[in-house]
Amino acid sequence: MGKVLAVCMSPAKGTAKRDVGKAELVENHGLKGDAHAGNWHRQVSLLSHEKIEAFRARGAEVENGAFGENLVVDGIDFSSLPVGTVFKSGDVILEMTQIGKECHNGCQIFRTMGDCIMPREGVFARVIQGGVISAGDEFNVR
């Protein structure tokens, strides 16, 4: 069992997301109001809190959302799970569709640290069933 620690969004692509605490997830779309939402396989991005903390321990000064992640979840190692894994949090149901992605050219985190965890630790999902998700909610592998 995991726990949602942050819900992050951004109004424009190519910018860091900020923790908004709570958001509506729309079926087959993503977080309502997030620049990366849409009818595609990467509607929601997820990152394990433990992976962010390990990166911070190496000297990175990063806030939740800095990697472009929508959800920061404690207690689940997303990158160890297979594509197709289903997650449930309240009414929300997500299906993992991709592990990792190529980093943006000139990613600020990579320029500063010489590394970025999103390409190997971040995962993406599509929204099977929508609902509201908030920091503090349980987040489970179904």
C-alpha positions in Angstrom: 0.0 0.0 0.0 1.2 3.5 -0.8 0.2 7.0 0.1 -0.1 10.0 -2.2 2.2 12.8 -0.9 1.8 15.3 -3.7 -0.5 16.1 -6.6 1.3 18.3 -9.1 0.2 20.1 -12.3 1.5 22.7 -14.7 -0.5 25.0 -17.1 2.2 24.7 -19.9 4.4 22.0 -21.3 8.1 22.3 -20.6 7.6 23.9 -17.1 8.0 22.3 -13.7 4.8 21.2 -12.1 3.7 22.6 -8.7 2.0 20.8 -5.9 -1.7 21.7 -5.8 -2.7 19.1 -3.2 -5.8 17.9 -4.9 -7.0 17.4 -8.5 -9.7 15.8 -10.6 -8.7 13.0 -12.9 -10.8 12.7 -16.0 -11.3 9.3 -17.6 -9.1 8.8 -20.7 -7.7 12.3 -20.3 -5.6 12.9 -17.1 -5.6 15.6 -14.6 -8.1 18.3 -15.4 -6.1 21.5 -16.2 -2.7 19.8 -16.6 -0.8 20.6 -19.8 0.1 17.0 -20.4 -3.4 15.6 -20.1 -5.0 14.3 -23.3 -6.1 11.3 -25.3 -2.8 9.4 -25.3 -1.0 6.8 -23.2 0.9 9.2 -20.9 -2.0 11.0 -19.3 -0.6 10.8 -15.7 3.0 10.6 -14.6 4.0 9.0 -11.3 7.2 9.0 -9.3 8.1 7.2 -6.1 8.9 9.4 -3.1 11.7 7.2 -2.1 13.5 7.7 -5.5 13.1 11.5 -5.1 14.5 11.3 -1.6 17.5 9.3 -2.8 18.2 11.9 -5.5 17.9 14.7 -2.9 20.4 12.9 -0.7 22.9 13.3 -3.6 22.6 17.0 -3.3 19.7 17.8 -5.6 17.5 20.6 -4.4 14.2 19.6 -6.0 10.6 20.2 -5.0 7.7 17.8 -5.7 6.8 18.3 -9.4 10.3 19.3 -10.5 10.6 16.2 -12.6 7.3 16.8 -14.3 5.5 14.1 -12.2 1.8 14.5 -11.5 1.7 12.1 -8.5 4.4 11.6 -5.8 3.6 8.3 -4.0 5.3 6.9 -0.9 5.6 3.2 -0.5 5.5 1.9 -4.1 8.6 1.4 -6.4 6.8 2.1 -9.7 9.8 1.2 -11.9 9.9 -2.4 -10.5 6.3 -3.0 -11.7 5.4 -4.2 -15.2 3.5 -2.2 -17.8 -0.2 -3.0 -17.4 -0.2 -2.8 -13.6 -3.4 -1.3 -12.3 -3.6 1.2 -9.4 -6.5 2.3 -7.3 -6.9 5.4 -5.1 -10.5 6.1 -3.9 -12.6 6.1 -7.1 -9.6 6.6 -9.3 -8.2 3.7 -11.4 -5.0 4.0 -13.4 -3.3 1.6 -15.7 0.5 1.9 -16.1 1.4 2.3 -19.8 5.1 3.2 -19.9 8.2 3.1 -17.7 10.6 6.0 -18.1 11.0 8.5 -21.0 13.7 10.5 -22.7 14.7 13.6 -20.8 14.0 17.0 -22.4 17.0 18.6 -24.1 18.4 21.1 -21.6 16.6 19.7 -18.6 17.5 21.9 -15.7 17.9 19.0 -13.3 20.2 17.2 -15.7 22.3 20.3 -16.3 22.7 20.9 -12.6 23.2 17.3 -11.4 24.5 15.5 -14.4 21.6 13.0 -14.0 17.8 12.9 -13.9 15.7 10.1 -12.4 12.6 10.5 -14.5 14.0 8.6 -17.6 14.4 5.4 -15.5 12.2 5.8 -12.4 9.2 7.7 -13.6 6.2 5.8 -15.0 3.1 6.9 -17.0 -0.5 5.8 -16.8 -3.9 6.3 -18.4 -7.0 7.0 -16.5 -9.4 4.1 -16.6 -11.8 5.6 -14.1 -11.8 9.3 -13.0 -12.4 10.9 -9.7 -10.6 13.3 -7.2 -7.2 12.5 -5.8 -5.6 14.3 -2.9 -2.4 14.3 -0.9 -2.9 11.9 2.0 -5.0 9.4 -0.1 -4.2 5.7 -0.1 -2.7 4.5 -3.4 -2.7 0.7 -4.0 -1.5 -1.8 -6.5 -4.7 -3.6 -7.5 
